[in-house]
């Protein structure tokens, strides 16, 4: 910490108490000063690649960490993408289908619920009884919105709001679409990076059309604190989140394009009235990269170590590990069910710049943190796991959040 700044702030007392073991444990009271949270999720990079000395994302790894807090022991919760996104907003662990990114947008067929709030069954689109952070926020009068880059560029693939494949049909957004005469800007939107459309509690309601929109709307919403949602979730397209390299539109992709995306959008967010008043930005990755042998490109062999933290549980729907999956000419081995160490960066006027946290966190801890900051009534799924530390839990975290002097 920068001790010279300590006299400028008053340390916030406990933001949240540790939850009980079961899902449904009361969340922390809304006692903290954070009122607007902006979450940006990037793709498929391990901690060393992003924050190490050879990083291709210097704006994220150097500039933004110098202005905020680096969560050096932040972990994804699974592989590939979708199960991580679902964990962030629902606390649900993977099914075989969500672990494999739901090439078929299939309804989830439930056979029950565990004592800790996990839906038992197979499939992708959860029934209305499985709730999300947006459901919790609506119940307490808080606002939310998901901003999806490129969503609706090709209206033959997905709608411009609440864009998702037809139920029980193939997902045509699995791959990026290059620019063409019919779709001049191309379409690099991926439904699997939009967790909101995998819950009937949202897609069966008109709230999805107003709550899940194209990223182009964000500058208008940032114009005032009144029009900025309390919870903002941003998914760049398949190029700007770093997933593809090179990209269908000719950009380099990977960390280079992800860093360029952050250079454009983070300054707009931190200049907004909502952020300046009571904002928090969270930038992280869905999962880490695989361990690949030198000849993997020739033999198409990929291995995920499945590194995890925080006493993470696999959930009721996956077979025991290790697992080997053959997908066409690719053979993928999952040694364990974790999502690897990815790191995260926090920015806020209420945080001491240049801090590094060594507390272990994961996507369930992110959800718990959001529930505690907003004062929801419950912790969803594995966000309610006993002993799981939120970012600002006095008893379990080494991050200090302070009040504005004006408060």
N, C-alpha and C positions, 0 to 999 in steps of 0.2 A: 504494500500500500504506500501511497505517497503521504508520509506523516505530516508534511508541511501543510496539507490541506485539511487535516483532521479537525482543526478548530473552526472550520467554516461550516460544518454540518452537524446535525444532531442525529445520533445513531438511532435507527428505527428499532424498537423492541420487536418481540417475536411476531413474524408475519403469519406463521401458521404452525399448528402443532402437528406432530407425526400422526398419520391416520391409523385407524384400526385395520385389521387384516382384511376384512371383506370389502368388496365393492359396495358402495353405498355408505361408507364411513363419512361422517360430516367433513366437509372441506373447511379450510381455514377461513376465518372472518375476513371481510374486505377491509383490513386495517391499514394496508399499505398505500403509498402515494401513487403507485402506477395505475393509470387509467386507460392507457392505449398501448396495445402490444402488436408489433409488426413482425411476423414470422416469414422468413425467406428460406426456402428449401432448395438446395442444389443437389447434384447427383454424383454418386459413384466414385468418391475419392477418399482415400485413407488419410489419416492425420499427417503422416510424414510427407506425402506428396503435396498436400495443401500448405502446411505450416513449416515444412522443413526448409533447409538452406537453398534447395534447388526449385523452389516453388515457381509456378507459372501464374500465380495469383498474388502479386505483391501488394495490390491494394487491399485485399482481404487480409493477407497474412502479416503485413507490416503496418500499413496505414491504419486500418480499422482496429487492429489489436492495440495499437498505441493510443487509440482514442476510447477504448472500452475494456472489456474483460474477456480474456481467452479462457474458455473451458477446455483445458488440455486433456481431460479424461472424460470426454463425452462420446457415447457409443450409439451406433445404430442398433436396432432390435432384431433385424433379420435380413434375409435376401429373398427375392431381388428388391424391387422398389415398393410395390403396393402395400405389403404388410407393414412397412415402416410408416407410411403416410397414415394408414388406418390407426396405428398405435398412437400417433400424435393427437388425434381428435376423439378417439373412442376408448382407448385402453384395451382394445381387443388384440389378442395374439393371432398368429397366422393360421390359416387353413392351407391345405395343399394347393388350393386354387389361388388364394391371394398371395401365397409365397411365390407362385409362378406367374404373377401379374395378370391373371384372369383374361386370357385370350378370348374366352367366351364370357360375356357379361351375364353370368348365370345367377339366378336367385339363390340365396343361402337357404338351405333346407335344414331347419333346426330340429334337434332331438332333445334339447334341454339346455340348462344353464348351470354352471358350476357355482359353488358357494362364493367364489371370488369374482363372480360377474362375467365369466367367459361363456359365450354362446358355443354350444356343442353342435357340430354338424359339418356340412360341406357346402361350398359355394362362395359367392362374392358379394352379393347385394343383400345386406342384412335386413331382417324384418323390422317393422316399426317399433317393436319393443326394445330394440338395441339402440340406445341413445348416444348422442354425440355432444361435444362441447357446444356447438351452436344451439342444440336443444336446451342445454343447461343455461346458456346465456339468455336465451329468449325468456326462460322461466323467471329470471330475476331482472328483466328489463334492460339487459345489455345488448349491444348491437354487434354484428359480425358481418364479414364479407370475404369471400374468396376471389382473388384476382388471377385469372388464368391467361397467360400470354398466348395469342394466336387462336384462342377458342372461337369457333365460328368462322374462321377464314374460309373454310370450305364447307358451306352449308349442306352439302351432300353427305358429309361425314358426321358433323355434329352441329347442334344449335349454338347460337351466339351467347345464350345464357343457359346455365344448368346443362351443359353439353355432355351427353353420355350416349353410349351405344344403345340400340334397342335391347330390351331385356331378352336374355337367353339367345342372343345372337353374337356373331363374331365382333370383336372390337376392331374397327377399321382405323383407330388412332394409334395402333401399336407401333407403326413406323411413320417417320416424318414424310411429308409430301413436298416435293420440290416446286418452286415457282413455275407457273405455266400460263398460257393465255387465258385459261379458264379461272385459275386462282393465281393472280399476279404476284402475291406476296408468299405463296406457298402456305402450308399449314403444318406446323411443327408442334401442335398441341397434342398432349397425351392424356387420355382420361385416367390412366393409372397414376398420374401425378396430381390428381384432383380428388382428394379423399371424400369430399362431400357427396359425390354422386354414387357412393356405394352404400347408402343408407336410405331405406324407404321412409324413415322419419323425415327426411329432407326432400327427396325427389318426388314424393307423393303430395307435396304441399306447394302452394304458390311461392313460398318463401325461397325455394331453390332458384327461381328465375330472377329474383331480386337480390339474392345473396351470393350467387355464383356467376360472376360477370367477367368480361374481358379486361385484361390489365390496362387497356387504354382509358378506362374510367378512373383509375386511381388518382391522377393529378387533380381532377375535378373534386373528388372526395377529400383530398388533402387540403383544399383551400381554406377550410375552417375546422376548428375542433368539433363544432356541432355536426358537421357532415362526415367526419372521420369515424368509422366504426371503432368500437372498443377493441375488437379483435380483427386483425387484418392478416390474411394468409395469402402469400404470393408464390405462385408456381411459374417460373420462367418456362419458355418453350424448350424443346429437346436440344436446341443448340445452346441457348443462353443459360441453361442449368448445368451445362458441362457434359451432358449424357453422350451426345454425338460428337465425333471428331474424325474427319471433317463433317461439316453440316451440309444439308441439302441445298442451302442457299449460297454456298461457297465460303462461308465464314469458317475460321479454324476449328471452333468448338472446343471441347475440353475446358480446362481451367482458364485458358486465355479468354474465351468468350464469356465464361461465367464471371470473371473479374471485370470485364468490360460492362456487363449487365449491372453489376454492383456499382461501378463508377457512375453510371447514369442514374440509377434509382435510389441508392442510399442517400445522396445529397438532397434529393427532393423530399424524402421522408424526414430527415433530420432538420430540414428547414421549415417543416410544417408546424402550424400552431399547436396541434395535438401532441406531437413529439416534444416540442419545447416545453410544454406545460407539464406533462406527466407520462412521457413515452418510454417504451422499451423496444429495441430491435433485437431479434434473435436470428442469426444466420447460421445454418448448419447444413449437413448433408444427410441424405436418406440412409446410405450404407457406405461401407468402405470397399476398397478394391480387392480383387482376389489375389491369392498366391498362385503365380503361374511359373511352371518350369520353363527353362530356356527353349525347349522344343515345343511349347504348348501351341504356338501358332501353326506348326506343322501337324501336330497330332490332335489339336482341338481339345486339349485337356485343361480344365480349370478347377482350382481348389479354393474353397472358402474356409478359412480357419474357424469362423463363427465366434470370434472373440466377443465377450459381453461383460457386463458389470452388474452391480446392484442386486445380486441374488435374483437375476431375471429368470423367469419360468418359461418353459416352451409352450404352455397352453395345452388344451385337451385334444387338439385336432391333428397334430403332427405325429408321424411315426418316430420311433427312437432314432437317435443319431449315433454314428455317422450315417449319411445317406448318399447314394450315388444315383444321379439322374442322367439318362441319355436322351438328348433332344436332337434328333436328326444326327448330324455328324459331330455334335458336341457331347462330351462327357463331363459332367459337373459333379464334384464331390463336395458335400457339406459336412465338415467335420463336427460342427456344433451349430446351434440355432441362433447365435448372436449375429449382429450386423457389423462388427469390427469397430475399432476406434476411429472416429471421424473428426472430433473437435467441433467447437461452436464458438461464436463470438457474440457478446452482448454489448449493446450500446444504449446508454441512457444518460440524461443529465444528472441522474441520481447515483451514478456509479463512478468510482475512482478510476481515472484513465490509466491504462498501462498495467492493469492487474492481471495476474495469472492465477486461476483456480485449479487446484489439484483434486477437488472433490469429484468422485465418479458420478456421472449422470447418464441418462439415456432418454429415449423418446417418451417413455412413461413418466419420467421425472419432469420433462417439459410440460406434459399435460397436467400433472399435479401442480406444477408452479402456476400455470394459467388459471386453474380452478381456484387455487388459494388467493391469487391476486384479485380475481374478480369476485370472490366470495360465493361460489356456487354451493348448492346444498349437499353435494355428494362428490366423491371421487369415482370416476368411471373405470371399470375393469382393473387392469394392473396398475393404474395410477393410485389405487387404494391399497397397494401392497404394504404390509407392515414394514416399517423401517426405511422406506424409500424416501430419500432426501429431495425436497424441492430446492430450486436454486437459492432461495433466501431463507430457508429454515435455519434458525439460529442454532438449533441443536445438531444439525447434520451437514451444514455447508460452511465453506470458508469465504463466501462472498458477502460483502457488507453493502446494504442498500440504505441510503440516507434520504432524509426529507429535504425538500426545497427550503431555503431560508425563509421564503415568503410564507410557507405553511406554518 
